Amino acid sequence: MQLSKFTDYSFRALVYLAQNQDRLCTVEELAKNLHTSEHHMKKVVHKLATGGYITSLKGRAGGLHLGMEPKNINLGEILKFTEDNLNIFSCYLETDTCPLRSCGCKLKQVSHIALGHFIHEFEKYTLEDVL
């Protein structure tokens, strides 16, 4: 399983902002230091701001900073918040895609359990833990 670039950059942006809590950062700075485009980083920042994980201050002296303490930012919650599709198999959403469905295939159940363990592992940690 591979997480989306969006989730990857979300984690990186949060780590960067946590490492620079003593000052305001800009989208341009995040994009440059995290090796992505400003356009992509704007989307990441917007999503994280809607969840309260980042606060954006407008204006000439504006910038970005964490919206909450690193110890209160759970990595599992970030994963679930930023990842659009955590389904391992296409049959999660599209029941007619698998010819094995009618003969009692149990792969969906196994993958669902595995995904739960994957998410649970992330839920054990906060942003503070990975700094």
N, C-alpha and C positions, 0 to 999 in steps of 0.2 A: 504494500500500500504506500502510496506517495501522497503527501499533502499538497494542496495547491500552492502556487507561488504567492497567492494572496495571503494565505495563512502564514506561510514562511516569512513574508515581509511584515506581517502584523506582529509576529513574535519578535523579529529583529527591531522593528520600530519601538516597541515597548522596552526592550532591553536597552536600546540606545538612549531613549528618553530617561530611563531609570539611572543610567550611568552619568547623565548630564542634568540631574535634578536641580543643580545650583543655578541654572540659567534657562532661558527660553530657546527653543530650537525652531528651525524653519523647515518647511516641506522640502525646499531645495537642498538644505543641509542633509536631511534624512536620505533623500534620493541619491545624493552624491556619495555619502558614506556607506550606504547599503547597496550600492551598485544597481540601481533601478531607475526608471524614468520618473520624472516629476509627475507626469500624468497618472501613472500607476500608484505612486505614493500618495497623491491627493485622494484617490479612491480609498486606499487603506486608512488614511488619517480620518476621512469622513466617516467611515464605518466604525472605527474605534471611538470616535467622538460621539456618535449616536448611542453607543453603549456606555458612555461615561468613563471609558478607560483613558481617554486623552481629552484635555481641555485646550481649546483653541481661542486665543486672544486676538482680536482683530485690531487693525490700525498700524500706525507707523512703529510703535514700540511693541507690537504683538508678536505672537509666536505660539509654540506648542509646548505643553508639559504634561506630565502624567495627571490624570484626573482623580487618582486615588493612590494610596500608599502601595508600594510593590508587594508588601505582605498580604494585601487584600485583593490582589489580581491573581486569580486561579488560572493556571495554564489549561486545564480541561475546559473551563468555561470559555476561554479565548478560542480554543480549538472548535468547540461547538458553535460559537458565535460567528466565526469567520469562514468556516468550511461549508460551502454550499451543498456538497454531496459527500456524505460519509458512507454511502452504500458501496459495498465491495463488489457485488454482482448486480447486473442489470435487472435481474428478476425481482429485486427489492421493490421496484416501482412498476415494472412492466410484467405483469403475470403471464402474458402470452409469448414471451421471448424464449422460454425454455421448454423444449420437448420432454424433458425429464420430470417436469412438475407433476404430471399425471401419474407417474409411477412412484411417488413418494420420496423424491429427492430430499435429502437432509442437509445439503450443503448450505442452504440459506440459513438454517438454524445454527449450524456450526459457525458460519461467518458472523452471524449476529452476536453470538457469544464472544467470539474473538474480538470483534469491534468494541463490545462493551468493556472487555479487559484493557484494550488499547486506550480507550478514553479514560477509564478508571486510573490507569497509570499516570496520565497527564494530570488528572484531578488531585493527585497526591502532592503536587508541587505548586508553588506560587512563583511569581516573578522574582521575588526576593531570593528564593532558593537557587535560581540560576544566574544570579549576578556574580 
